[in-house]
Amino acid sequence: SRAEDAIAVNNCAAAVMLVLTALAQGKEVLVSRGELVEIGGSFRVPEIVSAGGAKLVEVGTTNRTRAADYERAITPNTALILRVHPANFKQVGFTERTSREELVALGAKHGIPVCEDLGSGLMGAPLSLGGSPMPGGLDEHVHRVVADGVDLVTYSGDKLLGGPQAGIIVGKKDWVERLRRHPVYRAVRLDKMSLAALETTLR
């Protein structure tokens, strides 16, 4: 499954902030307490939600968050479900994380978009070993997240591709188009030289 549309901005933090500003400004964003993380460069999820003008609603507990926790937190003011990939740490022990498929189904049921921030991410089909996909360390494959039906996926183009600094947003055409039309996109989009370098890197 391929993403229907994509845009590029100047970094991954800007990509997440654009999603929050365009889709959830003045409204509620659901995030698991186990995903309220700091990932590089003092990028803290609660602060980026606040910077996007949205209200953070913490869901579940630090070590266990279920689909029912998200559903109980949904109100008429809920505008987005944000799933944050734990790119630089791992929880072990008595833990439970709501699956991507459950969140996609929940979002579809309530008409709420689901966005997943992958941080660095991985590209290309995962290798297989004995018929099973090989784990990609702590990173997740972009194509797998898209195939699971998430509405929007954000990730860092420079870390993933080794090219110019960029934040990439891929996903459903209607949602990406809403981001493209928002005034903040003009402020954070890549310039022509960076776009040319990104295109060259991709080719």
N, C-alpha and C positions, 0 to 999 in steps of 0.2 A: 504494500500500500504506500502510495506517495502522498506527500503533502500537496494540498491544492494550491497554496500560494506561499510567498515568503517575502520578508523585507529585512533590510540590514540597517543597524544603527551603530553608534560609536563604541559601545561595549555592552556586556551582558547585564550590568546593573541598569543601564539605560533601557535595555530591552524589557526588563521586568517592570521598571517604573512606567514605561509607556503603556504596557498592558494594564497596570493598576490605574493609571490616570485616565486612560481612554474608556475603560470598562467599569471601573469601580469607584471613581472619585465621589466622595460623600456617602458611599455605601459600605457594606460589610464584605470582608474577605475572610474565608475560612481557611485556617492553617493548623495542622496538627502541632501540638506542643512539642512533639519529638522532632519537628522540622524547623523550629525557631532558632536557626543556626547562624554562626558567623563563618563565612567562607571567603577567605582571602581579602586583602585590602580593606579590612574593617567593614566588609559587606555584611550587614546584619539584617535579617529578614524583617524584624519588627520596625526597624528604622526605614527601610525601603518602602514598606507598606504605608507608613506615615508620610513619607516624602511624596508618595503617589496620591495623597489626599484621601486614602481609604481608611476604614476602621477595621483594625485587626480583631478577629474573633478566634480565640484559642480553643482548639478542639481536642478532646481526649486527655491523655496524660503524657508525660515525657517518654515512657517506655511502651505504652499500649494505646493505640487509637484504632477504633473500629468504624465501619461504615455507619453504624447506628449512632455513633457520636456526632458524625457530620450531619446526619439527617435531623437529629434533635436540635442542632445549632442553626438550621436554616430558618430564616424569617423572610417576610416580604421585602426586606431591605438587603438581602444577600445578593451580591452581584457576581461573585467569583469564588471558585474553589481553587486554591493554590497548593500545588504539591511541589515540595522542594527536595531535590535529590541530595542525599548526604555525601557529597563528593569527596570529602577529605577526612571522614571518620566512619566508624561502623559500630552499631549497637549490638550487643550480644546478651544472651541470657533470657530473662523473662520479658520478651518483647513481642509486639504485634503491630504490623503496619497495614493500613487499609490498602488493598491492591488497586492498581491503576484501573483495572476493569470495573471494579466496584464503584470507584469515583466517577468514571465515565457514565455508568448506568444511572447513578444518582443524579448527576448533572443533567442528563437527558430527561429524567423523570420530572425534575423541577424547573427545567428550562434555564439552567445556570451553566455558563461555560467553565471548563476545567483547563487550567494552565499548569504545565509542569516546567519548572526551571531545572535544567540539567547541569548547569555550571559548564564544565568542559565538554562532557559527552564523548561519544565515539561515533565513527561514521563507517558505513559499509555493513554488509551482512556479517553477523557473528560467525566465527569458525565453529565447526562442529566436531565432536569427539564421541564416537560410538552412537551417532544419531541424536545427541543432545548438544544444545549450544554451549560453548565454552564460556565461563564467566569472564566479564571484562573488567576484572579488578573491582574498583569502587565506582567506575564510570558506567554509564548506560548507553546503549546504542540509540541514536536519534531515530533511525528508521523503525525500530521496535516500538518506541513510544508513539510515533505517528500511527503505526499500524494498530495499536491498541485503542485508537479512537479519541485521544486527547485533542481538545479543540485548538490549543496553542502550545508550542514548545519553544522555550528560549534556551540559548546556549552561546558559549563564547567562541567566535569564529577563529580568533588568533590562536587560542590554546588548542583547539581541535584541528585546525588546518595548517598551522605554522605560517600563516600569512599575516596580513595587516590586522591591527586591532579592530575588532568588530563584535557586535552582538547580533545574533541572527534569530529571527522569529519565523517559525514555519507553522502551518496548520490549515484550518478550515478557511475557505476563501472569504466567507461573510465576515468572520472575526478579524482576519488580517486586513480586510478592506476598511473596517472601522478604525483600526490602528492607523492605517495610511491616511485617512481623512482627518485625523485629529491634529490640532495645531502643534502639539508637543513633538509630533513626528518630524516636523520641519526643523525643529531645534536640535534634534538628536540624530538625524539621518547622516549617513556617510557622505563625504564629498566625492567629487568625480574621480579624483586620483585614488582615493581609498577603494572606491567601487571597482576601478580598473584593476587595481592590485588584487582585490578579492576575486574578481572574475578570472584573472590570469592564474591565480593559485588554484582555483577550482578546476580550470581546464588542464 
